[in-house]
């Protein structure tokens, strides 16, 4: 999954005016450009820098969805295949954008640019809105310094501008399974993309569902902790960090930042590589814990002597439960609290299993990874049989 767009280069660009779609009225005519924009070096560098940044931070992989019936995927294929020039394809896409917008979408501009990505031909699309602003330039009048104020009604891509949406398709996305590319929408929360832009205009859907990506991050991180980390203190820290990170209210998850913040330096590169090997993105993605919410409330610690502990995450954080690595493969788990109930047999709420039935082992998703490998203290010898037996019950 590409997370860097520093090689994105813009060659030529067309800009078309797309009017607001009035409700219950005929479509208003477009104002189509007839030739390329004039892009001087400063403008080109600024445009490239702006878009490289937004795709790196907010770009999400998208894939064509034939059921959406958008003309855009075919238009992109024709352009990237060299069968249509930028003037023709940009005009068609301007019509497609106007037709896909609802009555709530404001008037704006569509910038369509021929570009290069990793030396491959690419097509760039940016929907943006006009902004206004004032500029003050110092002048001297009659020997006195003053300022002349200018009002600009058609500013684009200002430093704080968030009113635009962008998409990028390159030759590497021309696959037999469908067109693939990237879309970004700084207006939306997290890394979501406005539905009309993604589905009606682009004719695409997100390639990776946020729920599945979040579950994959959780499971892969737990597997790594279980298989690659031998220090029980580090295991506890990493499992807690993973659960807390997934439960916090932020709408996105950045695995690179998670690794840098929560892992000890000797472990950082290994987890990053392990995530990549298991198809978990290293760049920021939208977080959705719907598939794993029931696995984020409590931790379970299993020991090799058959004992186990189930506790809420808060108890692991506030120090009432402590895990100490003894340095020889053994671990001490200390619980400081008040006993409220005792019972025999299986866990509370479950009937004891018949003696001939093997006890149900916890699944990896329920178990704190790695603690099942901790050695228990040597078992005490079983008491010798004294040869006495209780008499049979009298009937």
N, C-alpha and C positions, 0 to 999 in steps of 0.2 A: 504494500500500500504506500503510494507516494505521499510524503509529508513535506518535501522541499520543492519549491518552485522558483529557485534562484536562476534557473536557466530559461525562464519564460521571456521571450522577446517579441515585441510588437513590430510588425512591418508596415502595414497599411490599415487604414480605418475608414469606415463609413458611419455617419451619424444621421439618423432619421427622427423626425418629430412624430410622436405617437399621441394623439389627442385622448382626452378623457372620454370614456364611453358613457354617453347620456342614457339614462334609463328610459326604456320604452320608446326610443327614437332610433332612427337609422344611424349606422356607423358614420362618424365624421371622416372626411378624407385625411389621408396621411400627407405629411410634408416630407417627400423623399429627396435625399441628396442624389445628385447625378454623377458625382465624381468623388475622389478620395479627399479626406481632410488633410490640411497642411499640419504636419507634426514636426516642429523643430526639435532639436536635440534635447532641450530642457523639458519640453512637454512629454516627449517620448520616455525619457528617463523617469520622470515623475509618475507617469501612467504605469509603466512597468513596475516600479517600486511599490506603488499602491496595490496593484493586483497581485504581485508576488506575495505580499504580506497577507492579504485577505485570504488567499487560497491556502497559504501555509497554516494560518490560524483557524480558519473557519471552513475550509473546503471539505466537502463530504463526497465520497464516491457515489455516483448515480449510474443507473443502468436503464436502458430503454425498456419500456413496458408497452408492447404492441397493443394491448387492450385499451390504452388511452387515446389512440387514434390521432396523435399529434403529427403534423407534417414536418416538424423540425428534424427528427432523426434522419429521415430520407434526404432532407436538404443538406444536412451536415455531411452525410456520406457522399453525396454528389460533389460538394465543394472539395472535400479532402481527396476525392478521387480525381480531381482535376477536370471534371466535366462541366463546371460552372464557375464563373469568376465571382469576385467579392461583390461587385455592384449588383449582379443579379440575385445572388443568394441573400444579401443583406436586405434587399427590397422585399423578398418573399418572407423573410423572418419578421420584418416590421409589420406586415399584414397579419402574420400568425400571432404576434404579440397583441395587436389591437383586438383581434377576434377572441383571444383567450381571456382578456381582462374583463372583470365585472364592473358594475357601476361604482364601486368604492375605490377603484384604482385611479389615482390621479394621472393627469397628463405628464408626459416626460419624454425622455430621449432613449433611443436604442442605439448603442454603439456596437458595431460588428467589426471585428478586426481579424485580418490574417496574421497569424502568429507562428512562432516556433517553440517547441517544447522538446528538450533533449534532441535538438537538430531535426525533429520530425515536424511535418506540417500540422498546424493546429488552427482552430477557429475559436475566437473569443467573443463572448456576448456579455454586454453590461447594460442593464436597465437602470437608468438614473433619473433623478428629478432636478429641476432647476432650483438653485438656491440664490439668495440675495445677500448683499453685503455692502459695506462702506469702506472706502480707502481714503487715507489722508496723506497727501504729499506736500512736503515742505517747499515753500516758494519765498522769494523776496520781492516785496512790492514797495516802491519808493524808498528803498534802503531799509525796510522793516521786514523782519521775518514773520511769516504767517503760514497757514496751511490751506490748501485747496481740497475740498471734499468731493469725492466722486462716488456715485451710487452705481452698483453693478447688479443688474437684474438676472443675469444668466451665469452664475458661478457654478462650476462643476468640481466634484472631488475636493472639497475643502478639507482641511486637516481633521475636522470633527464630523465630517459627513458620514452618515450611516444610511442615507436614503438611496440605496442602490442594491441590485442583486446581480450576481455574475455567474457565468457558466463557461466551461472550457472543455473542448473536445480535441483530441489529437489522433494521429494515425494509429497509435498503439491501442486506441479504444475501438478500432474497427474489427470487431470480433464476429465470428459466425453466430454466437449466441445472442448478439445484439450490441448496439452502440453503448460504450461506456465512457464516462468522463467525470467532471467534478462540478459541483454547484456550491455557492456560498451566498449567505443572506445575513449581513450584519444587523438587519432590523429585527430579526427573530431572536427569541431567548435561546441560550445554548447554541447549538449548531443546527437548529432546525431551518428548513427552507420553506418559504410561503407556498402553500399548496397550489395556488393557481400558477405560480411560476414553475414549480417543479413538475406538476402533472399536466396542466392544460397547455402550457407553453412548451416546456422541454419534452413532454411526453415520457418522463422518466420516473423512477422511484428510487429510494435509497437502496444502495446495494447491500449494506449491512444494517440490519435492524438494531437500534440502540439497546433493546432488551437482550438480544442475543449477544451483542458485543460485551455488555456489562456482565452477563452470566459467564461468558468465555474468559473475561479478565479474572473474575472471582475464582473459577475452577482452575485456571492455569496457574494463578498465583499460589493457590493452596497446594497444587501438585508440586510446584517448585519447592515450596517450604518443606513438604513432606519428603521429597527425594534428594534435595541438594543441600539442605541446611541441617547440620548436626548439632549445633549449640541450642539447647532447649530454651535458654533465655532469649536468644535471637528469634527462635520460632514463635514464642509467645508474643514478643514485640511485633513481629511481622504479621501474625494472624490478627492481633488487635488492630494494628494500623490498617490492614485491609478492610476489616469490618467497619471501623469508624469512618474510613474514607468513603465507603459505599453508602453509609447511612447519613453522611452530612448533607445539608440541604442544597449544595451546589448542583447545578444542572449538567455540568460536564465533568469528565474525568480525564486527567492528563497523566498517563502512566510514566512518562519521563520525569515529571515533577514529583510524582509519588515515589519513584525509586530514589531520586536525589534527596528527598526530604526524610524518608523513613528507613532506608536501608544503609547498613554499614558499608563503607567504601569497597571492601573486598568482595561484597556480594552484588554490587550494583550492575556491573557489566554482564554477569551471568544471568540475572533475572531479565534484563533487557533482551538478551539473545534468546532466552527461553520463551519469552512472550512472542517474539518475532517468529520463532520456529513453529509456534502453535497458532499462527495467524491472528494474533492479537495486536491491534495497532499500537504503535509507540506514541503517535501524535494524539492530540486531544480529540475525544469523541463525546457525543451526547450520552449521558448516564440515565439508565432506566432500570431500577431494581425489581421490576414487577415479577420476574421469573425466580428471583432468589430472596425475596423479602422475608420469607419464613425461616431462612437460614442465617439471617443476620441478627437475630435477637439474642441467641444464647450460644455459648461455646461449650464443647464437650471435650474433656481431657481423659483419654484412656491410658491406663498403665498396664505394663506387661504382667502384673500379678493378678489381673482380673478386675481391679478396682477402677472406677471411673467417676468423674465429677462433671455435672452439668450446671452451668451458672450463667446468669445474665452478664452481658459485656460490662455493665457498670461495676459489678463486683470484682472483675479483673482489673478495672481501672482504678478503683478507689483504695486498693490495697488490702481489702478483706480476704482476698485470695492471692497468695503469692507462690510463685514457682521459682525454685532455686536449683541451678545446675551445680551438682557436687563435683564436677570435673572428672569423674571416673565412669561416666556413662549412666550414673543414677541421678535421679531428680527428687527433690523434696517438695511436696505440695502442701502448703499450710493454709488452713481455712480458719478465720477468726470471725465468729458470729454467735448467734443464740440458737440453740436447738428448739425448734417449734413442733416437730413431729417425728416419730420414729415408726417404722413398719418393717415387716418381714417380707421375704420373697423378692419379687421383682420391683421395678420402679413403681412409685405411687400411681395408682390409677390403672395398673396392668395386673391381671391375675398371674400367680406363679405358673411357670410352664411345667409340664409333666417332667419327672426326673429323666425319662428316656429321651427327651427332646433336647437337642443342643441349644444353648442360649443364643438368642438372636444377636448377631454382631452388628455394631453400628456401621452405617455406610460412611464412605469417605467424606461425603458432604456434611455429615453430622459430627464427625470426629475432628478434634484438633490434630492436624497432620503431624506425624513424627513421634507422638508420645506413645504410640503402641510399640515402639522399638526400645523404649527405656527399660533397662533391667530392673527387676524388683529385688528387694532385699532377699537374702537366702531364706528359703522356707524352713520353718521349724519342723523337727521330726514329729510324725504323727504319734499320739499316745498309744502305748502298747495295749493290746486287747487283754482284758483281765480274766477272760474265760467265763464270766458270769453273764447271764441273760435274764431278762424279765420273764416271769412265768406267763403263759398264755392267758388271755382274758377269760374270765368266767362268764358263761352264758346262762 
